[in-house]
Amino acid sequence: MEILGSTFDDSMFVEARDRESVALKSYNAKVCEPQWYCVDVVLDTNDSLEKQKVMKFKGDLAVRKGEHQKAFDAYSACLEWISDNNLNIRRDVLEGMARCCIKRGQKDKALDFVDLLNKEASNTCHLTSLLLLKVSIYHHYGDVEAKISCLQQLCSLLPFNPWHWLDLGHTCLQLLGSVKTSESQKGHSCDLVKLPSSDEAAGLSEDTIWLKACTCFIRSRLLLRILQQQQSSFVLKRSEKALEETDKALQQLNPTETTIQSLIEVMSEDLIPEKMREDYQDGESLATVCVQSFRERWWDRVVQTQTNTNS
């Protein structure tokens, strides 16, 4: 009786035929001078790929020099030569044009490029880059609440990235300072109000901004401590510096020990090693990604826990 998979094809034991040896042809590597793409004569070629490379490199160089108008023009010319199936280069160039618009003070035009990139996003890497671009735009123009919204989406998409949580915490801290300054200028103190459940209403409440900042710094601290176990060298030093930032921020916010413990309980529930390795892998198709909103995944429970603690 033969066991399934236990038999072998006789061809597996036949000696391989002698292969004809093929002499390798000599190969001379192409040597390029520094900034070879700046020579205009290169553009005389009919090779569209070569033209694409030249204009892309020119745009990148102009960005490094801070010549953003020149970079934008080079990227615009580059778009004409990008093949339809080269989506990665196309997205890279469009993002470069958006960042040039940021530096040139053209917020609306930069957001138009964001909309274009959003229509072509097909995986989590695309969405992550898109959200980081929006964060850059809103940060540059001081739109704190819009920046918070984008960072919350990043935290929902990549829940185990401590740096997005840290950035969100610092941005909430910035917004809290602005609210306190505004209330101080009005000549009266801001009384604490009942915690709202929606993010829209939460943006108007000083105590909610304070609680959200505490939540983000605690989450970031939890993640950094887990990652420290497998870090070394400069990566470990960066995490240690970030932990010092979180501790300093929490000292400034001054939550009670009871509040800290209740927030740790909520924000550490999903920090399971197996889940942290498998959830939301970079590059996953957006069609298979189901991302709970920041409010659904954490905020409603944080508010409920804090309300129960205070009652």
Buried (B, 14 or more C-beta within 10 A) or exposed (E): EEEEEEEEEEEEEEEEEEEEEEEEEEEEEEEEEEEEBEEEEBEEEEEEEBBBBBBBBBBBBBBEEEBBEBBBBBBBBBBEBBEEEBEEBBBBBBBBBBBBBBBBEBBEBBBBBBEBBBEEBEBBBBBBBBBBBBBBBBBBBEBBBBBBBBBBBBBBBBBBBBBBBBBBBBBBBBBBEBBBEEBEEEEEEBEEEEBBBEBEEBBEBBBBBBBBBBBBBBBBBBBBBBBBEEBEEEEBEEBEEBBEBBEEBBEEBEBEEEBEEBBBEBBBEEBEEEEBEEEBEEEBEBEEEEBEEBBEBBBBBBBEBBEEEEE
